Amino acid sequence: MKWKFLAALALTAPLVTACGGGGNTPPAPAPAALCPTTLDYSTVYTGGGGDGELAKLQIDTTKMTWQITYVESPVPATTGTVTPTRAGTTVSGSLTQETGLPTAKLNQCAYQLNGASLDPTRPARVFIGEGVAGGTIPGAQIQFGGVLGVGAVPDTTFPYYPFIGFSSIETNIANVAGTYNQLGYHQIPSQNFLPVSVDTKITINSDGTWTECDNSGINAGKCQQPGTNLVQSSDGSGAFETDNFQGQAKATLATTPAAKGFMIVGKLRGQLVPILVRTGVANPAALLADDESGISILAPQSTIAVNSQNGEYIGVDSQFDYRTTALEGTEATLLDPFNASQASLATALNLDFTETVPGEVTTTHVGASTGTTPTGKMIFTGGVFGYLDLTTPASPYFTIGAFVQ
């Protein structure tokens, strides 16, 4: 099939172009670097985690060290409890240059975060681009017995959590004003980690007021402001904060929403990339459990042209797997970047750019039993995409990918 050729081409082209010809033919010029040649802690990637955290990532490629600061977090600091969380703490470790990607050019921009994963067979990794860092941050083992039979969290270990962050972010809400499509993925720990999809239209006004029109969840078909006005957070991160943030599902134990939302607005390739995390909260002393937490991406509700997003992207999905997405025209393939030649690990998609909703490209699985009925959606902004698939509605699939080449 054509998609196999495209995937192979996308992953091998850097290696081919880096080689010179024979005889008197001069070697081809070295391809442009995909990431900064060196980094130190003066570059800070502020972003969001798939667990609902607002975090800052720093790496030093000379000293080969990493540091992550959890600015806001729903993740308990200690297994067996739900409070306090690890917000306000910092962790660090050493880096190892990645060697498992198909080309040297890609490996030069990828690192393993030693000590960050709770599963030694699944290393935590970050992939560095120009102005963006994607990959994973440290995971956690979470368990809580509940209170009076309510709010129990089953003992679950997450080796790491997906993350995307930016070295430059927008801090003026007036510059973010506009209408966006939003796609994302949340989980509710106190409901056996129930997965919840996020699919909405969001309108942000220059004064921080905003409206969310939900396509799914408990508020499907409704338009409302789901939290307080978006303002610069007092935590000094540069993110925008909204309090009393409505979730996509009914809270386990809360009469009104108690969670917070944090929107990190990356600045990439002349565009804005808003990442909105919901940071859930649980407090046994107050008999409170509004712990739905997760990540979403917003992209402008403006038409996306066929071929305008062609390229190779990399990220981590809601199944905690690393994924490369090769996109060409109306076809896309999701691959395991560390086993790119294994077709059994690939997912082939057909893309429809008709866009009944501007900026929302619908997707179907190649050869799926659902035929040509779309089961997924993709949105794009600043060289980053969000992809939500509901082939199995009770088990939504989500990933965010950042442009590589």
C-alpha positions in Angstrom: 0.0 0.0 0.0 1.0 3.6 -0.5 1.1 4.3 3.2 3.9 1.8 3.7 6.0 3.5 1.1 5.4 6.9 2.6 6.2 5.8 6.1 9.5 4.2 4.9 10.4 7.3 2.9 9.7 9.6 5.9 11.9 7.6 8.2 14.8 6.9 5.8 15.1 10.2 3.8 17.4 11.9 6.3 19.8 9.0 6.1 19.8 9.0 2.3 20.3 12.7 1.9 23.2 12.7 4.4 25.3 10.4 2.1 27.5 11.5 -0.7 27.8 10.1 -4.2 30.7 8.1 -5.7 33.5 9.2 -8.0 34.1 13.0 -8.2 30.6 13.8 -7.1 30.9 16.1 -4.0 29.0 14.9 -1.0 25.6 16.3 -0.4 25.5 19.1 2.2 24.7 18.0 5.8 20.9 18.3 6.4 19.8 21.1 8.7 19.6 20.1 12.3 16.2 19.3 13.7 17.0 20.7 17.1 19.4 23.1 18.9 23.0 21.7 18.9 23.3 22.4 22.7 20.9 23.2 25.5 21.3 24.1 29.2 19.0 25.0 32.0 18.6 28.6 30.7 16.1 27.1 28.2 12.9 26.1 30.0 10.1 24.1 28.3 6.8 24.9 30.0 4.1 22.5 29.2 1.4 20.0 30.2 1.3 16.4 31.1 -1.2 13.7 30.2 -1.8 13.4 33.9 -3.0 17.0 34.2 0.2 18.4 35.4 1.7 21.8 34.6 5.5 21.2 34.5 8.8 22.7 33.5 11.5 20.6 31.8 15.1 21.6 31.5 18.0 19.6 30.1 21.8 20.2 29.8 23.3 18.5 26.8 26.8 19.2 28.0 26.5 17.9 31.5 23.9 15.4 30.3 21.4 16.1 33.1 17.7 16.7 33.3 15.4 18.5 35.7 11.6 18.7 36.0 9.6 21.0 38.2 6.0 20.1 38.9 4.3 23.5 39.1 0.8 22.2 39.5 -0.2 18.6 39.9 -3.0 16.2 40.8 -0.5 13.3 41.3 -0.1 12.3 45.0 3.3 12.7 46.4 3.0 9.4 48.3 1.4 6.1 47.3 -1.6 5.3 49.5 -2.7 9.0 49.8 -4.2 11.6 47.5 -2.9 14.7 49.2 -0.5 16.4 49.2 0.4 16.2 45.5 3.9 16.6 44.0 3.2 20.2 43.0 6.1 22.4 44.0 8.7 19.7 43.9 11.6 19.2 41.6 13.2 15.9 40.4 16.4 15.4 38.4 18.7 12.9 36.9 21.2 12.1 34.2 20.6 11.9 30.4 21.6 9.3 27.9 21.7 10.1 24.1 19.1 8.0 22.3 20.4 5.4 19.8 17.2 3.5 18.9 15.7 5.7 16.3 16.2 5.0 12.5 18.7 7.7 11.8 21.5 9.6 13.5 19.8 12.9 12.7 16.8 11.8 14.8 18.9 10.3 17.6 20.8 13.6 18.0 17.5 15.2 19.2 16.3 12.5 21.5 17.3 11.6 25.1 16.5 9.1 27.7 15.7 10.5 31.2 17.5 8.1 33.4 15.6 7.3 36.6 12.4 8.9 35.4 10.5 5.7 34.5 9.1 3.2 37.0 9.5 0.4 34.4 13.1 -0.3 33.4 12.0 -1.9 30.2 10.2 1.3 29.1 12.6 4.3 29.3 11.3 7.8 29.7 12.4 9.9 26.7 12.2 13.4 25.4 12.4 14.5 21.8 13.7 18.0 21.2 12.6 20.2 18.3 13.0 23.9 17.6 11.1 25.5 20.4 9.3 22.4 21.5 10.0 19.3 23.7 7.8 16.3 23.6 7.9 12.9 25.2 7.5 11.7 28.8 7.9 12.9 32.4 8.2 10.7 35.5 5.3 8.5 36.3 3.8 7.4 39.7 2.3 4.5 41.6 -1.2 5.6 42.7 -3.5 4.0 45.3 -6.0 5.1 47.9 -8.4 3.2 50.0 -11.2 5.8 49.9 -13.3 7.3 52.6 -16.5 5.5 53.8 -16.4 3.4 50.7 -16.1 6.4 48.3 -13.2 7.7 46.2 -11.1 4.6 46.3 -8.3 4.5 43.7 -7.0 1.1 42.5 -3.3 0.4 42.9 -2.0 1.4 39.5 1.5 2.2 38.3 2.2 4.6 35.4 5.8 4.2 34.2 5.7 7.8 32.9 3.2 10.4 31.6 3.0 12.1 28.2 4.3 15.6 28.0 4.7 18.5 25.6 6.3 21.8 26.4 7.5 25.0 24.8 10.5 27.3 25.2 8.5 30.3 24.3 4.9 30.9 25.5 2.2 33.6 25.1 1.3 35.4 28.3 -1.2 38.0 27.0 -4.7 36.5 26.8 -5.8 39.2 24.3 -3.4 37.6 21.8 -5.0 34.2 22.4 -8.5 35.4 21.6 -10.3 33.4 18.9 -12.4 30.3 18.2 -10.8 26.9 18.5 -11.5 23.2 18.2 -10.4 21.2 21.3 -9.5 17.5 21.4 -8.1 15.7 24.5 -8.1 12.8 26.9 -8.8 12.7 30.7 -8.9 9.9 33.3 -10.8 9.7 36.6 -8.6 7.8 39.2 -11.5 7.4 41.7 -13.6 5.8 39.0 -11.2 3.0 38.3 -9.2 5.4 36.0 -12.2 5.9 33.7 -11.1 7.3 30.4 -13.0 10.4 29.1 -12.6 12.0 25.7 -12.6 15.8 25.2 -14.2 17.2 22.0 -15.4 20.8 22.1 -15.4 24.2 20.4 -13.9 26.9 22.6 -14.2 30.7 22.1 -11.7 32.8 24.1 -12.3 36.6 24.4 -9.6 39.2 24.9 -10.8 39.9 28.5 -10.4 36.3 29.5 -14.0 35.3 29.4 -14.6 32.1 27.4 -17.2 29.7 26.2 -17.0 25.9 25.7 -19.5 24.1 23.5 -19.3 20.4 24.2 -19.7 17.7 21.5 -19.5 14.9 24.1 -19.6 14.2 27.8 -22.2 15.2 30.4 -22.6 18.7 28.8 -22.9 17.5 25.2 -24.9 20.0 23.2 -24.4 22.8 25.8 -22.5 26.0 25.5 -21.2 27.6 28.7 -18.2 29.2 30.5 -16.9 26.1 32.2 -14.7 27.9 34.8 -13.6 31.3 36.0 -12.1 33.8 33.5 -8.7 32.8 32.1 -6.0 34.9 33.9 -2.3 34.6 34.4 -1.7 32.1 37.2 -0.2 33.3 40.4 2.2 30.4 40.3 4.4 32.4 38.0 4.6 29.8 35.3 3.2 32.0 32.5 0.2 29.7 32.1 -3.4 30.9 32.2 -5.5 29.6 35.0 -9.3 28.9 35.3 -10.8 27.7 38.6 -13.9 25.6 39.4 -13.2 24.0 36.0 -16.1 21.8 34.8 -15.1 18.2 33.8 -16.3 16.0 31.0 -17.8 13.4 33.4 -19.7 13.5 36.6 -17.4 14.1 39.6 -17.1 11.2 42.1 -17.8 13.5 45.1 -18.3 17.2 44.5 -21.4 19.4 44.4 -19.6 22.0 42.3 -16.4 21.7 40.2 -13.3 22.1 42.3 -10.6 21.3 39.8 -8.4 23.9 38.1 -7.4 24.3 34.4 -4.1 25.5 33.2 -3.5 26.6 29.6 0.0 26.8 28.3 0.1 28.6 25.0 3.2 27.7 23.0 4.6 29.9 20.3 5.8 27.8 17.3 6.3 28.6 13.7 4.4 31.9 13.9 1.4 30.3 15.4 0.0 29.6 18.9 -0.3 26.1 20.3 -2.7 26.2 23.4 -2.4 23.1 25.6 -5.1 22.9 28.3 -4.7 20.6 31.2 -7.4 19.8 33.8 -5.8 19.4 37.2 -8.1 17.4 39.4 -8.4 17.6 43.2 -9.1 15.2 46.0 -9.4 16.0 49.7 -10.6 13.2 52.1 -10.9 15.7 55.0 -13.4 17.7 53.0 -15.0 14.6 51.4 -14.1 15.9 48.0 -13.2 14.0 44.9 -13.2 15.9 41.6 -10.1 14.1 40.3 -10.7 14.0 36.6 -7.4 15.0 35.1 -5.8 15.1 31.7 -4.6 17.0 28.7 -6.0 18.6 25.5 -4.9 20.7 22.6 -6.7 23.7 21.0 -6.3 24.6 17.3 -7.9 27.5 15.4 -11.3 26.9 13.7 -9.9 27.7 10.3 -9.6 25.6 7.2 -6.6 23.3 6.8 -5.5 22.7 3.2 -4.6 19.2 1.9 -0.8 18.8 1.8 -0.2 21.8 4.1 0.6 19.5 7.1 2.8 16.9 5.3 5.7 15.6 7.3 6.8 13.4 10.2 5.7 14.0 13.8 6.5 12.4 17.1 4.8 12.1 20.4 3.3 9.8 23.0 -0.2 8.4 23.0 -2.9 7.6 25.7 -1.6 4.0 25.8 1.8 5.3 26.9 3.4 4.3 23.6 5.8 6.4 21.6 4.4 7.2 18.2 5.7 8.6 15.0 3.1 9.9 12.5 4.0 10.1 8.8 1.4 12.3 7.1 1.2 12.7 3.3 -1.8 14.2 1.5 -4.9 12.4 2.7 -3.0 9.5 4.3 -1.3 9.1 7.7 0.4 6.2 9.4 1.1 5.9 13.1 4.2 3.9 13.8 6.4 2.8 16.7 9.5 4.9 16.0 11.7 2.3 17.6 10.3 -0.5 15.4 9.3 1.5 12.3 9.6 -1.5 9.9 7.1 -3.7 11.8 3.8 -3.2 10.0 1.9 -5.0 12.8 2.6 -2.1 15.1 1.4 0.5 12.5 -2.0 2.1 12.2 -3.0 3.4 8.7 -5.5 6.3 8.4 -7.4 8.0 5.6 -7.9 11.7 6.1 -10.9 13.7 4.9 -10.2 17.5 4.5 -13.9 18.3 3.7 -14.0 19.9 7.1 -17.7 20.3 7.9 -16.2 22.0 11.0 -13.3 24.3 9.8 -10.0 23.0 11.0 -11.3 19.6 11.9 -10.0 16.8 9.6 -11.9 13.6 10.0 -10.2 10.2 9.9 -11.0 6.5 9.2 -8.9 3.4 9.8 -7.8 1.8 6.5 -9.7 -1.5 6.2 -11.8 -0.9 9.3 -15.1 -2.7 9.8 -16.7 0.7 10.1 -16.0 1.3 6.4 -15.8 5.0 5.5 -17.6 6.2 8.6 -15.2 8.6 10.4 -14.2 7.5 13.8 -11.5 10.1 14.5 -10.6 13.7 14.2 -7.3 15.6 13.8 -6.6 19.3 14.4 -3.4 21.2 13.6 -1.6 24.3 14.7 2.1 25.5 14.8 3.4 22.2 13.6 1.6 20.2 16.3 -1.5 18.0 15.9 -4.0 16.4 18.2 -5.7 13.2 17.2 -8.7 11.7 18.9 -10.2 8.3 17.8 -13.4 6.8 19.1 -13.4 3.5 17.3 -14.1 2.1 20.7 -16.1 4.9 22.4 -15.6 3.4 25.9 -11.8 3.4 25.3 -10.9 6.6 23.5 -7.5 6.9 21.9 -5.6 10.2 21.9 -2.1 11.5 21.0 -0.4 14.8 20.4 2.5 14.9 17.9 5.1 17.6 17.2 6.6 18.2 13.7 10.0 16.6 13.2 10.7 17.1 9.5 
